[in-house]
Amino acid sequence: MIKAVFMDIDDTLLDFQAFVRQTMRDGFARFGLPAYEERMYPVFHQVNARLWERIERGEITRADLLDLRWPVIFDELGFTGDGRAFEHYFKDALLHSAIPVEGAEDLVPWLAERYILCAASNGPYAQQETRLTIAGWLPYFRHLFISEEIGAQKPTPAFFDTAMRRLNASLMPGHSGPVLPGEVIMVGDSLTSDMAGGRNAGMVTCLLDTSGHAQPDDRVDHRISKLDELKTLLGRI
């Protein structure tokens, strides 16, 4: 029986891809760069994914990401521009962005009524807290397990061990025992951070695969293509 739900934030609850497209469109015009074209988004996606995978493996730090991301993207796009200045613009815009993924606005309060709802994100704490506040969802979350504050990234055991310890320490006296990892479902869009980390921690895993192109992977217990499918899934497990 599932007692707690760990939800990733970016591209699970908040539409990071939509934010990036809008910020590239507006930002390129603001910085006097070539006009945004849709062919440019995959360059961002590929560079950003490569850098985050290196962070998850401990090869680079979050600070390195800020120095590398947009300079590398600009280089691959053939732009002459200040990538570090654009990174500052991008991060400031992200702080104030809260575009919901389809189905999230109904799902968040529904989950909060039935489960211990927790955010589980690799984003900066203040940024993620602010964005959940803008979305109107912060009161629904019992815990914000954010890597910057925890001191460890998904998918490391340290992230999930700390989250479970804090979750159980917060339970009211008289609660029917601790919440076990097998009574937690980790929901997210990443095979490498959400699914691998949750599965290694002994949690049930659920991949949000809106593309329908993800390959079979033994780290994934369940798959959904839309957030509202999570309600039906939770009714079965």
Backbone bond lengths (Angstrom), bond angles and torsions (degrees), N, CA, C in turn:
res aa  C-N    CA-C-N  psi(-1)  N-CA   C-N-CA  omega(-1)  CA-C   N-CA-C  phi
1 M - - - 1.469 - - 1.526 109.41 -
2 I 1.306 115.87 128.27 1.460 120.75 179.97 1.536 109.94 -79.11
3 K 1.334 115.21 128.24 1.458 120.94 178.50 1.528 112.84 -110.82
4 A 1.335 117.09 -27.12 1.458 120.94 -177.17 1.521 110.23 -135.39
5 V 1.326 115.77 146.56 1.455 122.55 179.25 1.521 108.31 -120.90
6 F 1.335 116.08 121.36 1.461 122.29 173.55 1.527 106.88 -98.08
7 M 1.339 116.94 120.54 1.455 121.67 -178.28 1.519 110.63 -113.80
8 D 1.321 115.50 124.59 1.454 120.39 166.89 1.539 107.77 -64.19
9 I 1.334 116.74 161.11 1.470 119.48 -177.84 1.527 111.52 -103.86
10 D 1.331 117.26 -63.01 1.464 119.90 -172.36 1.512 112.21 -72.27
11 D 1.327 115.37 126.18 1.457 125.26 -177.13 1.520 112.77 63.02
12 T 1.324 115.87 17.23 1.460 121.57 168.98 1.525 108.56 -120.11
13 L 1.331 116.62 -53.89 1.464 121.21 175.32 1.523 112.35 -105.45
14 L 1.329 116.69 -40.78 1.466 121.42 179.66 1.524 109.09 -111.69
15 D 1.323 115.28 136.11 1.465 121.65 -171.35 1.523 110.75 -81.84
16 F 1.315 115.66 89.38 1.463 121.69 -179.15 1.524 110.96 -66.58
17 Q 1.320 117.86 -36.75 1.463 120.50 -179.38 1.526 111.42 -63.54
18 A 1.322 116.77 -42.15 1.467 119.75 178.28 1.521 110.70 -64.87
19 F 1.340 116.25 -39.54 1.467 120.00 176.80 1.524 110.78 -60.89
20 V 1.324 117.60 -46.27 1.463 120.95 -177.60 1.518 110.71 -60.79
21 R 1.313 117.24 -46.78 1.471 120.09 -179.73 1.529 110.88 -58.97
22 Q 1.329 116.52 -45.75 1.470 119.51 -179.26 1.526 111.05 -65.44
23 T 1.323 117.45 -40.66 1.460 120.92 -177.53 1.527 111.01 -71.20
24 M 1.321 118.58 -36.21 1.461 120.80 174.13 1.526 110.12 -63.95
25 R 1.302 116.94 -42.91 1.468 120.64 -179.45 1.529 110.45 -62.31
26 D 1.326 116.36 -51.07 1.466 120.30 -177.86 1.529 111.50 -71.47
27 G 1.331 116.01 -41.46 1.455 120.42 -175.39 1.514 113.35 -69.17
28 F 1.315 117.64 -39.74 1.459 119.26 178.94 1.524 110.40 -61.76
29 A 1.328 116.81 -39.56 1.469 119.91 177.13 1.526 110.51 -66.17
30 R 1.304 116.64 -42.09 1.470 121.09 -178.52 1.524 111.57 -65.00
31 F 1.335 117.94 -37.04 1.468 121.55 -177.17 1.525 113.20 -92.51
32 G 1.324 117.04 7.24 1.455 120.47 178.43 1.515 114.25 69.25
33 L 1.316 116.20 29.69 1.461 121.76 -179.96 1.532 109.76 -94.07
34 P 1.327 118.15 168.64 1.463 119.46 175.97 1.530 111.21 -54.94
35 A 1.314 115.68 148.72 1.458 120.73 -178.06 1.522 110.90 -61.59
36 Y 1.316 114.91 141.37 1.472 120.57 -179.71 1.517 110.56 -63.20
37 E 1.340 115.78 136.72 1.454 123.58 171.12 1.525 107.80 -127.96
38 E 1.312 117.06 149.70 1.466 120.48 -175.30 1.523 112.53 -60.12
39 R 1.333 118.08 -26.58 1.459 120.38 177.59 1.522 112.43 -62.94
40 M 1.344 117.43 -16.66 1.466 121.58 -177.97 1.523 112.42 -80.30
41 Y 1.326 117.00 -24.78 1.468 118.60 -177.25 1.528 112.44 -62.39
42 P 1.342 120.13 -44.21 1.470 118.55 179.29 1.528 113.39 -58.00
43 V 1.330 118.00 -28.91 1.463 120.17 177.00 1.525 109.24 -64.83
44 F 1.341 116.80 -46.72 1.470 119.55 175.56 1.518 110.27 -57.14
45 H 1.323 116.61 -49.09 1.465 121.10 -174.47 1.530 111.00 -59.48
46 Q 1.319 116.62 -44.62 1.456 119.96 -177.10 1.526 111.88 -68.37
47 V 1.338 116.93 -44.12 1.466 120.39 179.61 1.521 110.06 -65.70
48 N 1.318 117.26 -45.98 1.462 121.03 -178.81 1.524 111.14 -61.94
49 A 1.327 116.90 -42.42 1.465 120.71 179.63 1.527 111.21 -63.99
50 R 1.314 116.88 -42.53 1.465 119.98 179.26 1.530 111.04 -61.58
51 L 1.325 116.23 -43.10 1.463 119.79 -178.37 1.523 111.28 -67.23
52 W 1.347 118.05 -41.40 1.464 120.36 179.54 1.528 111.03 -67.08
53 E 1.311 117.28 -34.84 1.469 119.14 176.18 1.524 110.52 -63.78
54 R 1.328 117.10 -36.92 1.466 120.47 177.13 1.529 110.98 -68.04
55 I 1.334 116.72 -36.05 1.468 119.87 176.00 1.527 109.55 -64.17
56 E 1.332 116.82 -45.41 1.462 120.59 -179.50 1.525 111.76 -61.66
57 R 1.325 116.57 -30.73 1.466 120.16 178.69 1.524 112.57 -85.67
58 G 1.331 116.73 -3.31 1.455 120.84 179.24 1.513 114.35 79.28
59 E 1.342 117.75 16.05 1.463 121.37 -177.86 1.520 112.38 -81.35
60 I 1.337 116.96 -31.98 1.454 122.10 176.32 1.526 108.11 -136.12
61 T 1.327 116.64 166.89 1.459 121.96 179.78 1.516 110.45 -103.17
62 R 1.341 115.51 172.53 1.463 120.31 175.95 1.524 110.22 -62.03
63 A 1.336 117.42 -36.45 1.461 120.62 178.21 1.526 110.93 -61.70
64 D 1.334 116.04 -37.50 1.464 119.96 177.33 1.528 110.70 -63.76
65 L 1.327 116.46 -37.13 1.465 120.53 178.42 1.519 110.15 -56.59
66 L 1.321 117.09 -44.44 1.463 121.12 -177.08 1.523 111.52 -64.97
67 D 1.328 116.86 -31.08 1.457 120.89 179.67 1.525 112.90 -82.69
68 L 1.330 117.19 -23.24 1.454 120.91 -171.68 1.527 114.43 -102.37
69 R 1.327 117.40 -36.08 1.469 120.12 -164.15 1.537 113.33 -55.32
70 W 1.318 117.49 -64.66 1.460 118.77 -174.27 1.519 113.36 -74.87
71 P 1.361 120.31 -33.28 1.474 117.41 171.62 1.524 112.67 -56.43
72 V 1.348 117.23 -41.38 1.462 119.98 179.06 1.524 110.55 -68.31
73 I 1.331 117.53 -42.40 1.476 120.91 178.94 1.521 110.49 -61.30
74 F 1.342 116.88 -46.23 1.456 119.99 179.61 1.530 110.63 -60.61
75 D 1.322 116.03 -40.36 1.461 119.74 179.45 1.523 111.17 -62.53
76 E 1.330 116.44 -43.44 1.462 119.50 -178.67 1.534 111.95 -71.25
77 L 1.337 116.72 -26.23 1.465 120.50 176.94 1.519 111.96 -84.93
78 G 1.334 116.71 -10.47 1.457 120.10 -178.00 1.517 113.56 78.86
79 F 1.339 116.74 22.75 1.463 121.20 -179.56 1.526 110.69 -86.72
80 T 1.317 115.97 146.61 1.455 121.97 167.52 1.515 106.83 -104.98
81 G 1.313 116.92 106.66 1.460 120.93 -176.41 1.507 110.66 -168.16
82 D 1.314 115.91 169.22 1.460 122.47 -178.36 1.526 109.25 -88.41
83 G 1.321 115.88 96.15 1.455 120.27 -177.32 1.505 112.84 -64.32
84 R 1.318 117.87 -34.54 1.462 120.46 -179.68 1.529 110.92 -69.27
85 A 1.329 117.33 -38.33 1.465 120.29 176.21 1.527 110.48 -64.79
86 F 1.323 115.73 -38.96 1.464 118.99 178.74 1.520 110.60 -67.27
87 E 1.329 117.55 -34.74 1.468 120.95 176.70 1.519 111.00 -59.49
88 H 1.318 117.43 -43.03 1.474 120.71 178.00 1.529 110.50 -61.99
89 Y 1.326 116.51 -43.14 1.466 120.85 176.81 1.526 110.85 -61.00
90 F 1.334 115.61 -44.35 1.458 122.21 -178.66 1.529 111.29 -62.12
91 K 1.329 116.67 -46.12 1.463 120.75 -178.66 1.523 111.48 -66.06
92 D 1.317 117.37 -38.69 1.461 120.18 178.26 1.526 110.50 -65.64
93 A 1.317 116.46 -40.78 1.464 119.97 178.31 1.527 110.69 -65.14
94 L 1.333 116.48 -39.70 1.467 120.13 -179.78 1.526 111.56 -63.26
95 L 1.325 116.62 -36.07 1.462 120.79 -179.85 1.518 111.84 -56.94
96 H 1.327 117.09 -29.95 1.456 121.56 -176.21 1.526 112.78 -108.05
97 S 1.331 115.96 17.33 1.461 120.35 -177.43 1.519 110.65 -103.44
98 A 1.323 116.40 134.02 1.471 120.53 176.94 1.527 108.68 -150.72
99 I 1.321 116.45 67.82 1.465 121.82 178.30 1.523 107.99 -89.39
100 P 1.329 118.98 113.77 1.474 119.43 -175.93 1.516 112.91 -69.89
101 V 1.313 116.16 142.02 1.453 121.53 166.73 1.531 107.49 -68.88
102 E 1.309 117.30 145.98 1.469 120.78 -179.30 1.531 110.73 -54.16
103 G 1.316 115.88 126.89 1.459 121.89 178.43 1.510 114.15 95.13
104 A 1.327 117.98 -13.11 1.467 120.43 -174.83 1.525 112.42 -68.41
105 E 1.317 117.11 -37.23 1.466 119.44 -175.74 1.523 112.30 -63.32
106 D 1.304 117.71 -34.08 1.469 120.60 176.45 1.523 111.66 -82.82
107 L 1.321 116.12 -34.84 1.459 119.81 -173.57 1.522 113.10 -70.24
108 V 1.330 118.36 -41.45 1.463 120.73 -174.31 1.532 112.12 -58.13
109 P 1.338 120.19 -53.44 1.471 118.11 178.33 1.528 113.18 -65.27
110 W 1.325 117.27 -31.89 1.468 120.89 178.14 1.527 109.84 -62.58
111 L 1.327 117.10 -45.07 1.464 120.57 178.97 1.525 111.17 -64.93
112 A 1.326 116.27 -42.04 1.469 120.47 -176.12 1.525 111.93 -63.40
113 E 1.328 117.22 -27.87 1.464 120.77 178.81 1.526 112.20 -74.42
114 R 1.307 117.64 -22.09 1.465 121.20 -169.86 1.529 114.95 -117.23
115 Y 1.326 116.79 -21.61 1.462 120.46 -173.81 1.531 110.35 -137.29
116 I 1.317 115.68 168.10 1.463 120.53 169.25 1.521 105.49 -80.42
117 L 1.319 116.74 107.11 1.460 121.64 -173.69 1.527 109.90 -94.05
118 C 1.322 116.23 125.95 1.462 122.12 -177.23 1.524 109.52 -132.33
119 A 1.322 116.20 139.48 1.459 120.46 170.40 1.524 108.53 -84.46
120 A 1.319 116.56 143.12 1.467 122.01 177.46 1.521 107.10 -136.66
121 S 1.329 116.25 101.28 1.461 120.38 -169.42 1.518 111.80 -138.02
122 N 1.330 115.54 150.99 1.454 120.96 174.13 1.529 112.52 -93.11
123 G 1.299 118.39 6.52 1.458 120.57 -178.91 1.515 112.82 -80.03
124 P 1.346 117.86 166.23 1.463 121.36 174.45 1.532 110.86 -60.82
125 Y 1.317 116.75 143.91 1.464 120.80 -172.76 1.526 112.13 -61.34
126 A 1.342 117.24 -54.15 1.465 120.19 -175.92 1.524 111.20 -60.61
127 Q 1.317 115.90 -38.57 1.465 120.66 179.38 1.521 111.11 -62.60
128 Q 1.335 117.01 -49.38 1.457 119.88 -176.49 1.532 111.42 -69.59
129 E 1.324 117.24 -38.62 1.460 120.26 177.03 1.524 110.61 -62.31
130 T 1.328 116.91 -43.24 1.464 120.82 179.92 1.516 111.16 -63.50
131 R 1.309 116.75 -43.43 1.465 120.04 -178.05 1.526 111.46 -66.59
132 L 1.329 117.69 -39.19 1.465 119.89 176.09 1.523 110.97 -66.17
133 T 1.323 116.42 -33.15 1.466 120.66 176.62 1.522 110.30 -66.46
134 I 1.327 117.18 -46.70 1.464 121.29 179.11 1.528 110.39 -59.67
135 A 1.319 116.62 -39.11 1.466 120.93 179.23 1.522 112.34 -70.79
136 G 1.348 117.03 -15.19 1.463 120.86 -178.33 1.507 113.76 84.38
137 W 1.341 117.57 15.97 1.460 121.53 -173.15 1.519 114.31 -104.54
138 L 1.304 118.51 -11.83 1.464 119.38 -172.48 1.528 113.05 -54.25
139 P 1.348 120.12 -42.47 1.474 119.40 -178.49 1.537 113.86 -61.98
140 Y 1.317 117.42 -19.09 1.455 119.85 -177.45 1.533 113.03 -81.04
141 F 1.325 117.35 -15.45 1.463 120.45 -175.63 1.520 110.96 -94.78
142 R 1.330 115.52 124.40 1.453 120.85 177.40 1.532 110.99 -71.87
143 H 1.327 115.94 -34.37 1.465 120.96 -179.35 1.522 109.70 -142.43
144 L 1.330 115.81 147.01 1.461 122.73 169.11 1.530 107.16 -113.23
145 F 1.297 115.95 103.20 1.462 120.86 177.13 1.528 107.31 -95.60
146 I 1.327 115.64 96.71 1.458 122.73 -173.67 1.528 108.41 -116.60
147 S 1.313 116.28 132.48 1.462 120.72 -170.57 1.525 113.22 -56.81
148 E 1.322 117.83 -40.45 1.464 119.62 -178.15 1.522 111.57 -59.08
149 E 1.327 116.91 -39.68 1.463 120.98 -178.39 1.527 111.42 -81.37
150 I 1.325 116.76 -35.34 1.468 120.07 179.22 1.523 111.13 -70.91
151 G 1.343 116.38 -33.79 1.454 119.81 -178.75 1.514 113.34 91.87
152 A 1.327 116.63 14.84 1.464 121.96 177.93 1.527 108.10 -153.25
153 Q 1.329 116.13 152.68 1.455 122.76 -177.64 1.524 110.95 -99.44
154 K 1.328 117.39 148.79 1.456 118.79 159.10 1.527 106.63 -62.09
155 P 1.299 121.20 138.32 1.467 129.01 12.77 1.526 113.56 -101.75
156 T 1.326 119.97 20.55 1.463 120.21 -173.33 1.522 111.78 -64.99
157 P 1.328 117.26 147.95 1.466 120.12 175.56 1.528 112.19 -57.36
158 A 1.330 117.57 -33.20 1.466 120.69 -178.63 1.522 111.37 -60.15
159 F 1.334 117.60 -38.20 1.468 120.40 178.59 1.522 110.43 -62.10
160 F 1.325 116.47 -51.69 1.464 120.39 -174.46 1.528 111.91 -74.13
161 D 1.313 117.91 -34.97 1.466 120.23 176.78 1.523 110.88 -63.25
162 T 1.334 116.07 -43.51 1.474 120.06 179.10 1.514 110.67 -65.03
163 A 1.326 117.01 -42.57 1.464 120.77 -179.90 1.525 111.04 -61.50
164 M 1.324 117.47 -44.84 1.461 120.17 -179.81 1.525 111.43 -66.49
165 R 1.307 116.86 -39.42 1.465 119.74 178.46 1.526 111.00 -62.71
166 R 1.316 116.97 -43.48 1.462 120.48 179.56 1.526 111.67 -68.53
167 L 1.326 116.00 -38.95 1.464 119.95 177.76 1.521 110.41 -58.78
168 N 1.307 117.26 -49.26 1.464 120.21 -176.99 1.524 112.28 -71.25
169 A 1.329 117.88 -31.04 1.464 120.36 177.94 1.526 111.58 -67.63
170 S 1.335 116.84 -21.65 1.463 120.67 -176.91 1.523 113.26 -89.78
171 L 1.327 117.90 -6.59 1.464 120.01 -176.36 1.522 111.00 -67.63
172 M 1.290 115.63 143.11 1.461 121.16 -179.70 1.525 110.39 -67.99
173 P 1.346 117.35 147.70 1.474 119.66 174.16 1.527 110.31 -55.58
174 G 1.309 115.68 140.08 1.460 119.71 -179.14 1.514 113.37 92.43
175 H 1.347 116.90 -6.24 1.460 119.79 176.44 1.527 108.79 -62.57
176 S 1.303 116.65 145.12 1.473 121.12 -173.46 1.527 111.11 -74.24
177 G 1.300 115.87 68.89 1.457 120.92 175.14 1.511 112.75 79.27
178 P 1.331 117.24 171.26 1.464 120.86 179.82 1.520 111.52 -71.02
179 V 1.328 115.49 155.43 1.462 121.01 171.65 1.524 107.36 -78.21
180 L 1.314 116.98 125.71 1.452 122.53 -179.91 1.527 110.23 -89.99
181 P 1.327 118.50 153.90 1.466 119.97 179.60 1.524 113.41 -53.76
182 G 1.332 117.44 -37.43 1.456 120.68 179.61 1.509 114.04 -69.45
183 E 1.339 116.99 -7.44 1.465 121.95 176.69 1.518 111.64 -101.64
184 V 1.339 115.56 11.92 1.470 122.32 178.88 1.523 108.33 -118.02
185 I 1.326 116.84 137.84 1.461 120.60 173.00 1.524 108.33 -111.76
186 M 1.321 116.40 129.71 1.463 123.30 175.84 1.516 108.26 -98.19
187 V 1.340 116.47 118.33 1.462 122.22 -177.43 1.533 108.20 -112.91
188 G 1.314 117.17 126.35 1.454 119.96 179.03 1.507 111.61 -169.05
189 D 1.337 115.20 178.88 1.462 120.68 -176.00 1.524 113.51 -104.96
190 S 1.343 117.33 -2.98 1.461 120.65 -174.28 1.525 112.13 -108.06
191 L 1.328 115.57 125.86 1.462 120.13 174.44 1.525 111.19 -68.71
192 T 1.331 116.70 -35.94 1.458 119.89 -172.37 1.521 113.82 -82.15
193 S 1.319 118.45 -33.36 1.467 118.80 -179.01 1.521 112.35 -103.23
194 D 1.320 117.97 -52.00 1.469 121.29 -175.84 1.522 112.56 -73.91
195 M 1.329 115.95 -53.47 1.462 119.76 -173.61 1.528 111.65 -73.86
196 A 1.323 117.45 -48.82 1.467 119.59 -179.39 1.514 110.55 -63.61
197 G 1.351 116.86 -43.07 1.462 119.81 -179.41 1.505 112.80 -65.72
198 G 1.333 117.08 -45.18 1.457 120.76 -179.90 1.515 111.97 -64.78
199 R 1.320 116.47 -42.83 1.465 120.04 -179.09 1.528 111.22 -65.27
200 N 1.330 116.63 -42.78 1.464 120.23 178.57 1.519 112.38 -64.60
201 A 1.329 116.61 -25.94 1.461 121.26 178.00 1.522 112.20 -83.33
202 G 1.334 117.17 -3.97 1.457 121.30 179.88 1.511 114.22 89.28
203 M 1.339 117.04 12.11 1.461 121.31 -179.60 1.524 111.10 -86.59
204 V 1.320 115.90 161.56 1.450 122.17 167.53 1.526 106.60 -75.50
205 T 1.331 118.07 139.68 1.455 120.39 -178.11 1.519 111.15 -118.41
206 C 1.339 114.56 145.31 1.464 120.93 178.54 1.522 108.46 -138.96
207 L 1.324 116.57 115.53 1.453 122.59 -179.79 1.521 110.19 -89.92
208 L 1.339 115.90 126.65 1.464 121.09 170.37 1.523 107.04 -88.33
209 D 1.309 116.00 105.38 1.466 122.03 -176.72 1.518 108.34 -115.75
210 T 1.331 116.33 88.25 1.468 120.25 -177.38 1.519 111.59 -75.13
211 S 1.329 117.46 -18.08 1.468 120.54 -179.17 1.516 111.95 -81.87
212 G 1.321 115.82 -29.83 1.459 119.88 -175.27 1.518 113.26 75.34
213 H 1.361 116.12 10.09 1.462 119.61 -175.26 1.525 113.73 -107.37
214 A 1.329 117.92 -2.29 1.464 119.51 -177.71 1.525 109.87 -64.37
215 Q 1.321 115.14 139.74 1.450 120.65 -179.83 1.529 110.64 -79.11
216 P 1.327 118.03 153.33 1.473 120.13 176.36 1.528 110.59 -54.96
217 D 1.293 115.91 141.70 1.469 120.52 -176.69 1.513 108.21 -150.25
218 D 1.331 116.76 130.73 1.460 119.55 -175.16 1.523 113.24 -74.97
219 R 1.349 117.66 -1.35 1.454 120.01 174.73 1.528 111.78 -85.91
220 V 1.315 117.41 -1.56 1.459 121.66 -175.19 1.527 109.60 -112.78
221 D 1.324 115.82 122.39 1.461 120.02 177.39 1.521 111.99 -84.82
222 H 1.331 116.18 -37.55 1.469 121.01 -176.60 1.524 109.16 -141.38
223 R 1.322 115.48 154.45 1.465 122.08 176.48 1.519 109.37 -130.87
224 I 1.320 116.11 142.13 1.453 121.32 171.93 1.527 107.74 -132.89
225 S 1.328 116.52 151.28 1.466 120.00 178.75 1.524 111.47 -103.01
226 K 1.339 116.03 -16.36 1.464 121.64 176.82 1.524 108.57 -138.49
227 L 1.330 115.94 148.45 1.463 119.32 -176.66 1.522 112.99 -60.85
228 D 1.332 117.37 -36.47 1.465 117.55 -176.02 1.527 112.44 -66.32
229 E 1.337 117.77 -14.23 1.459 120.74 175.96 1.526 111.86 -70.10
230 L 1.338 116.13 -16.80 1.468 119.35 -179.52 1.526 111.03 -64.89
231 K 1.328 118.04 -32.25 1.467 120.41 179.34 1.525 110.77 -61.35
232 T 1.314 116.71 -46.22 1.465 121.07 179.32 1.515 110.51 -64.92
233 L 1.337 115.99 -42.72 1.461 119.86 -179.58 1.519 110.94 -60.04
234 L 1.317 117.35 -46.50 1.460 121.22 -178.42 1.529 111.81 -64.31
235 G 1.307 116.87 -26.89 1.456 120.69 176.70 1.522 113.15 -71.52
236 R 1.345 115.75 -15.43 1.471 120.32 -176.83 1.522 113.32 -101.62
237 I 1.340 116.99 -16.29 1.466 118.69 -174.37 1.518 112.21 -118.54
